[in-house]
Amino acid sequence: SFTLGSNTVSPLAMAEGYAMFAARGVHCNSIAVLQVRDRNDELIVDRTPTCNRVLEEGIADGVNDVLVGVIHNSGATGTRMKLSDGRVAAGKTGTTNNSIAVWFAGYTPQLATAVAVADLDGEQTSLDGRTYNGERISSACGGCIPGPIWKQAMDGALDGARKAAFTKPNPKIV
């Protein structure tokens, strides 16, 4: 609950954190728009994110290997999030106390995204027993509500993109 419950955190901040693992320990600040060009293809705005190494490559590779298991290991909490084109992805489900918020943050080597479904009206109401996308969910969880939203978004965003693999971790580190 420290990461997803008691402190305020945005889906963008979560995606940025998981992108750092995908980038093998390099953290880059999010920038909504990198470039803007006019109708003559002249560059009007050109921004570059600020990036810094915050974690050793080998540690990030080990984290990636573990989080790939959340999606690709049989019986894991994120198996519903296997991407349609078969590409490798990593991620983490999350459910706060009393199911007030449920999360799925996931990534491929090229793209990281996060989805949160939460009670935003401030009443601290559980998400259990509600209907989502026509399906009644008796026990809200990160793998059953935000996870499928994440999968649909990632399938669309990565359609036609090249497939990339995570770097295998050094067995001496993991």
C-alpha positions in Angstrom: 0.0 0.0 0.0 3.0 2.4 0.3 3.3 2.7 -3.5 -0.4 2.4 -4.5 -2.4 3.2 -1.3 -1.2 5.7 1.3 0.7 8.1 -1.0 -0.7 9.8 -4.0 0.8 8.6 -7.3 -0.3 9.1 -10.8 -0.4 6.5 -13.6 2.1 8.7 -15.5 4.5 8.5 -12.6 4.1 4.7 -12.4 4.6 4.3 -16.2 7.7 6.4 -15.9 9.1 4.2 -13.2 8.5 1.0 -15.1 10.0 2.6 -18.3 13.2 3.0 -16.2 13.3 -0.8 -15.9 12.7 -1.2 -19.6 15.5 1.2 -20.3 17.9 -1.0 -18.2 18.1 1.5 -15.3 18.0 4.8 -17.1 15.2 7.1 -15.9 13.9 9.8 -18.3 11.5 12.5 -17.3 8.2 12.3 -19.2 7.6 14.8 -22.0 4.1 14.9 -23.5 5.2 16.3 -26.8 8.7 15.9 -28.1 8.4 17.7 -31.4 6.0 20.0 -33.2 6.3 20.8 -36.9 4.5 23.3 -39.0 2.7 22.5 -42.3 6.0 22.9 -44.2 7.7 20.3 -41.9 9.7 23.0 -40.2 10.6 22.2 -36.6 8.9 24.6 -34.1 9.4 22.7 -30.9 12.1 20.2 -30.2 12.4 18.8 -26.7 14.7 16.1 -25.3 13.9 14.4 -22.1 16.4 14.6 -19.2 17.7 11.1 -18.6 20.0 9.7 -15.8 21.1 6.3 -14.8 19.5 5.4 -11.5 19.9 1.7 -11.4 22.6 -0.7 -12.5 21.8 -2.5 -15.8 22.1 -5.9 -14.3 19.7 -5.1 -11.5 17.1 -3.7 -14.0 17.6 -6.8 -16.2 16.8 -9.0 -13.2 13.7 -6.9 -12.3 12.5 -7.2 -16.0 13.0 -11.0 -15.8 10.9 -11.2 -12.7 8.1 -8.9 -14.0 7.9 -10.8 -17.3 6.8 -13.7 -15.2 3.8 -11.7 -14.0 2.4 -12.0 -17.5 4.0 -15.0 -19.0 4.1 -17.6 -16.1 1.2 -19.9 -15.8 -1.1 -19.0 -12.9 0.5 -15.5 -12.4 -1.8 -12.5 -11.7 -1.2 -10.9 -15.1 -1.6 -13.8 -17.5 -4.7 -12.1 -19.0 -2.4 -9.4 -20.3 -0.4 -11.4 -22.8 -0.2 -9.2 -25.9 -2.0 -10.4 -29.0 1.0 -10.5 -31.2 2.9 -12.7 -28.8 5.6 -10.1 -27.9 7.2 -10.2 -24.5 5.8 -7.8 -21.9 6.4 -7.3 -18.2 4.1 -5.8 -15.5 2.7 -5.7 -12.1 -0.8 -5.9 -10.8 -1.9 -3.9 -7.7 -4.9 -3.7 -5.4 -5.1 -1.3 -2.5 -6.7 -2.2 0.9 -10.5 -2.8 0.5 -10.1 -2.7 -3.3 -10.5 1.1 -3.4 -8.1 1.3 -6.3 -6.8 -1.4 -8.7 -3.8 -0.9 -11.0 -1.9 -2.5 -13.8 1.5 -1.1 -14.8 3.3 -2.9 -17.7 5.8 -2.4 -20.4 7.7 -3.8 -23.3 11.3 -2.8 -24.2 9.8 0.1 -26.2 6.7 1.3 -24.3 5.5 1.6 -20.7 2.0 2.4 -19.6 -0.1 2.2 -16.4 -3.8 2.0 -15.8 -5.6 2.8 -12.5 -9.3 2.3 -11.7 -10.2 4.0 -8.5 -13.0 5.5 -6.4 -12.3 9.2 -7.1 -15.3 10.7 -5.4 -13.5 10.5 -2.0 -16.0 8.2 -0.4 -13.4 5.4 -0.1 -15.8 2.9 -1.6 -14.7 -0.6 -2.6 -14.7 -1.5 -6.3 -15.9 -5.0 -5.4 -19.2 -6.1 -6.9 -19.4 -3.5 -9.6 -19.9 -4.0 -13.3 -17.1 -3.1 -15.7 -17.4 -3.4 -19.5 -20.5 -5.5 -19.0 -18.9 -7.9 -16.6 -19.7 -8.1 -12.9 -16.5 -8.3 -10.9 -17.1 -9.7 -7.5 -13.6 -9.1 -6.2 -11.8 -6.2 -7.9 -8.2 -6.8 -8.8 -5.4 -5.3 -10.9 -5.5 -8.3 -13.3 -9.3 -8.2 -13.9 -10.2 -4.5 -14.4 -7.2 -2.3 -15.3 -5.2 -5.1 -16.8 -7.5 -5.7 -19.8 -7.6 -2.0 -20.4 -3.8 -1.9 -20.4 -3.7 -4.9 -22.8 -6.1 -3.3 -25.3 -4.2 0.0 -25.2 -0.8 -1.7 -25.7 -2.1 -4.0 -28.5 -3.2 -0.9 -30.4 -0.1 1.2 -29.6 2.3 -1.5 -30.6 0.4 -2.7 -33.7 3.0 -2.9 -36.5 5.9 -2.0 -34.2 9.0 -4.2 -34.2 9.2 -6.8 -31.5 12.1 -6.4 -29.1 13.3 -8.6 -26.3 14.5 -7.7 -22.8 18.2 -8.4 -22.0 18.6 -11.7 -20.2 19.8 -11.1 -16.7 23.2 -12.3 -15.5 22.6 -15.5 -13.5 25.1 -14.3 -10.9 22.8 -11.3 -10.1 19.4 -12.9 -10.0 
